[in-house]
């Protein structure tokens, strides 16, 4: 009853863990090129990897035997015995990449070493034994992967749209490029060059990938200890975004994810970020002995165990706080020792210093009539009573709020009466009594619902009102962001967004919707792209409604500003005229009723 699996089935099972999508192929092949010592790597993609993925490098290449052995399961040049696992400083080491890829795609590999006159070519189809022939080849290795998942229709069917799959490919490409600035790297999609990253230092590599605008926002960090060396860059608080596209951890030049270390970063920014939803940018690199980490706990090798995790947490947090203080981003305490008193060294046999004496009056009674001042003079209580008003001369009059005043606002602008029915709280909520208790309205979500239904009508009626900008603004985007936005110019035009292509991954913004609140255009574009990337898997089925929901969230804003009475009343009137005033376009509740029973239990249970 028990039998060994055939090799082609075993390879397909392994491929299910290692090769999940086209980006997985790019990750494995590019990492192999880095391990081969390549100084130049070119990645060529067609149709987001469905048709072709090719990785060309100028690394060490392989001889005839090594090229053939590379297609066997668990064939690797990194490990000879178990102890080698404790000293790994390279990427791929389990020997599953080519065998897994060959099980679900067609592979053509061409490779040659510098000392060989002739290279070798291998062709593998559906995990069969590769056909090997001599061939002319440049030094290095070129691997072409065609028709991914052609023999597993179910896996191919569940691939996402080209824009989504390309985004994942770019992400894997960036993760390798960010830790190898000494390697020239190129990425081409459908004959269009998305990235050309020349050899550079680390800061310039980050700028080349993320865009020139990030250069002025980077603050470098550097700390060396016996446990770990930490270096890299963090973003200034005012550059924090509401997505995690600019957060990267690397250990020994290997990308990894760590919510634990991310908490160390965010806590260092306490009270420095404008919003609790903002996430600071960071590109942080750890260096420590390979024996102190375990990289072999996840098939994708993006989760890593650290031996001294808590110690590294504290060091990372302290390094970021120091960097923010050093560049005057956060307040710091000056520990300048110049002019400070010298602390004497106490040696054995020396007399111990006596405690300082304190002068006080043991008979002092604060309840005696009158108050004794430092000079010893005595002022009677009657004299104080006569002059107490002088203490308050020149101060502004104290506010006297009245609940009958419909336009009254408390001085701290946290609470206001909109009218006899609605109360506004901190610019975030509107409260009103209802038959069963108190209704709470989320102002931001109410705006999202209003904008969403307005955008849906505009898209259905093909009508829009655009307000032209006095000065058109050009913005250069990352290639994957540009491609995503370019495919939606027509829908955006219907909503009043006058955006056009300018070439070289640059867009021109000539006009915005007439009713869009005043926003920073660059920040608005970043948030819009974050929403569109998040909604990208659903764009194919409900394109217009998804765009409307994404734009509604952006237009509604994130800040909590106090509304005046007219604005609050207008918001209420328009909200309850909507088709669905209780749910925002993202599926979250707009209103919530706190019942009288709930109030009795929580507030007055005693």
Secondary structure, DSSP 8 states (H G I E B T S, - for coil): ------HHHHHHHHHHHH-SSHHHHHHHHHHHHHHTT-SEEEEEEEGGGTSEEEEEE-S----HHHHHHTTSTT--SS-SSGGGGGG--SS--SS-HHHHHHHHSEEEEEEE-TT-SSEEEEEEETT---EEEEE---SEEEEEEESTTTT-HHHHHT---HHHHHHHHHHHHHHHHTT-TTSEEEEEETTEEEEEE-S--HHHHHHHHH-GGGGGGEEEEEEE-SS-EEEEEEE-GGG-BSSSTTEEEEETTEEE--HHHHHHHHHHTTTTSS-TT-B--EEEEEE--GGGEE--SSTT----EETTHHHHHHHHHHHHHHHHHHTTSS-------TT--------TTS-----------TT--TTSSSEE-TTS-EE-HHHHHHHGGGGGTT--------TT-TT-B-TTSSEEE-SSSEEEETTTEEEEEETTEEEEEEHHHHHHHHHHHHHHHHHHHT---EEEEEEEEEEE--HHHHHHHHTTHHHHHHTT-EEEEEETTEEEEEEEETT-----HHHHHHHHHHHHHHHHHHHTTSHHHHHHHHHHHHHH-S------HHHHHHHHHHHTTSTTTTB-TTS-BSEEEEEHHHHHHHHS--
